Amino acid sequence: MTAAQFLETDLPNRLKAKPELGKDINAIIHFNITGEGGGTWTVDLTKDSDWVAKGIDGESKMTITVSSDDFVKIIEKKLNAQMAAMQGKLKFKPMDMGLAMKLAKLLA
């Protein structure tokens, strides 16, 4: 799996299956995935569909920066997101612990 596959395919499928996860977050989040296979994505959880767009679109409540390799490891549960954040591999700007915890439910 790649970061793009997760964000563009798996994440929308999860939101279709459990729309309450997106409604609970109700925010725009930018993903800045660095390294090979990286890029930028906007995840707009204020909408009822078409949540993910490539590139930066709109003003986000939080920007998440992580390398492509580490993002995939987090998604595949090979790297704990809290440990990655403590090690500086996973960065949130601004840091909103409540939003990060809600987002963790969606990505789990």
N, C-alpha and C positions, 0 to 999 in steps of 0.2 A: 504494500500500500504506500501511496505517496501523500504528502500534505494536500496536494490539489485534489486527488481522488477523494480524500476524506471530506474536505470542505465543500467540494462541488457535487458530490454524489451521496456519500454516507450521511453527512450532517442533514441535508434536506430530507433524506429518507427517515431519519430518526425523528425529525420535527413533524413529518406527516403522520408517523405512527403515534407520537406523543406530543401533540400540539401544546399541551399544558406546560411543557418544559420551556418553550419559547415565550409563552404568555407570562410565565413566572419571572423570566429575566427582563422582558419588555425594554430592551435597550439596543443601541447600535454598537457593535464591537468591531474594531479593525484588527485583522491579523497581519502581522509583518513577519513572514517566514523567510529566514535568511538561508543562504547557501544554495547548493545545487537542488533544483526542483522547487525553489522558493518563489516568492512573489507576495503580492498584497491582495487581501480579500476583505470585503465588508460583509458582515453578518448582521442583518437588520431584523431583530426579533420583535420589532414594533408592528410588523406586518403579519398578515394571515397566510402569505405564500411568497414565493420568489425571494427567499430570505438571503441567499448568497449571491454576491456579485464580485467579479474579479475587479481589483483595483480599489481605490479609496473613494467612497461615495458618502457624502454627508458627514455630519459631525458626530463623532463617537463618544460614548460614555467611558470607553476604555480601549486602549491599544495594547495588544499582546504581541510581544516580540520573542521569537524562539527560532532556533535553527531547524531546518527541515528534518535533519536526523533525529534531534531530540523530540520534535513534535510527533513524529511517527512512533518513537519509543514510548511516549506518553500515551498515545492512542492505543498502542498495542499492549499497554500495561507492563512494559519492560522498564519503564522509568516512572517513579512516583512524582507527580506534579508538584507536591509540596517540597520534596527534596530538590527538584530541579529549580524551583523558585529560590530556595535557600542558598543554592549553589550559584545563583546568578544566571542559570541557563534559560530560565523562563521569567520574563519581565512583564510587569503590568504597569501601565501609565495612564491615568493615576492609579495608585493602588486602592482598590475598593474591595475589601475582604468579603463583604456580603455578596457583591456581584461575582467575584471570583468563585465563591462557594457554589452559587447557583449555576455558574457556567460549568463547574466540575461535574455536576449531575448530568448535564447535557453531553459532555464529552466522554463520560464513563461508559 
